[in-house]
Amino acid sequence: MLIIACISLLALMLLGVPITFSLLGAGFLAVLLGDGGLPMYMNCRGFISGVNSFTLMAIPFFMISGSIMNQGGLSKRIIQFCSSLFSWLRGGVGIVCVAANMIFGAVSGSGTAAVAAIGSITAPDMEKIGYKKEFTGAMIAGAASTAPIIPPSNVMIIFASITGLSITRMFLAGYTPGLAIGLILMVICHFYAKKHNIDYGGKFHLKAVISSLGECFWALLMPLIIIVGITAGFCTPTEAGAIACVYGLFVGVVCYKELNFAKIKKVLFSAAEGTGQVLSLYAASTVFAYIFTVEGFGVKFQEWLMNVSSGSAIVIELLIAAFVLLIGCFMEPVAVMPVILPLVFPLLQQLGCNMVQFGLMFSICTIIGGLTPPVGSYLFVTVTVVKTGVTKLIPWMMVMILVDIVVVALVTFVPGFCTWLPDLLLGPM
């Protein structure tokens, strides 16, 4: 049954069938043609039970929040504020792109949403001032990869839902790696601009900062509400997402007066589409993962890891990271997690690994897949934004991937790098 499922999945993907339907089709064929004796209704049951979780309710709320930011005029005001802060630096326009992506990520938790919302505004400015299309596109995609790392994160929500770890602890652990990636990308922008003698705004203007701060004050409060609410323990991530939706709606309608009925309708449709894509893919993955469980593949895989690594936890983590990086080139993060995590999570718990540290390593490895062909979602959304070919982006995209891999190494080999903040605020695990 497992062989049928894997061959069917590969065949359907090669035929160009969307990954959600490939996973569902592979699960259906495995149950239909396999010798496991499973009833067909198990596919439907697995699909429904896969998304029947209070934890996953946070995803649509954060999707709506991000859509409200885009349609309600909050995104462009945040970009204006970042511009007043950083445009005077060498490489300032590129730095603004990175900073705005990080702030947008602190609301939506979605990298593709960040590319579409922030990239569509910053890309023309970067190209106009002298950045090449390939660098512009790669930087937008690389900056968008911070969105699922800096909380709230759809990827971390799904990780916590599968493993039972505290979402709040996972979120707190994501700040340092996310900020580290953002800072490295800002440094790259600075030296690129310096090398090509472009993008130098001149003097810092305090009046411009104060003026733009007053203009975007209400917009900046939105990510702060989420960050402070979750960090201080005032609300759960799901509740924080709901509060952010209501607040964003109020600001867009009452304060900025840019949200009308037509735009609210567009917000809801956009969020529904994004949520549907994420949750349907997750549900389809749980159906496929169930076949691995029934076939007992998890035990065999764990035995193989123990034999290859001689029982070394760090070697096992590195093997898993390499495997996830490879699989991530062909599958979305949401599809990778339900399939791989149940196979390796129990073993790492037995070995006494820090599961928050592993969670960050695993999450960032899956996110790197969004930057790689042939199915990298950030990569292909960026191509439509900057209007260039995929192959032209690849050289600079490799630099962005390398930045993420460096941060993965820090997370893996420096335990306190990502766990110091949750341990400080919530106490050690």
Buried (B, 14 or more C-beta within 10 A) or exposed (E): BBEBBBEBBEBBBEEEBBBBBBBBBBBBBBBEEBEEEBEEEBBEEBBEEBBEBEBBBBBBBBBBBBBBBBBBBBBBBBBBBBBBBBBBBBBBBBBBBBBBBBBBBBBBBBBBBBBBBBBBBBBEBBBEBBBBBBBBBBBBBBBBBBBBBBBBBBBBBBBBBBBEBBBBBBBBBBBBBBBBBBEBBBBBBBEBBEEEEBBBBEEEBEEBBEBBBEBBEBBBBBBEBBBEBBBEEEBBBBBBBBBBBBBBBBBBBEBBEBBEEEBBEBBBEBBBEBBEBBBBBBBBBBBBBBBBEBBEBBEEBBEEBBEEBEEBBEEBBBBBBEBBBEBBBBBBBBBBBBBBBBBBBBBBEEBEBBBBBBBBBBBBBBBBBBBBBEBBBBBBBBBEBBEBEBEBBBEBBEBBBEBBBEBBBBBBEEBEBBBBBBBEEBEEE
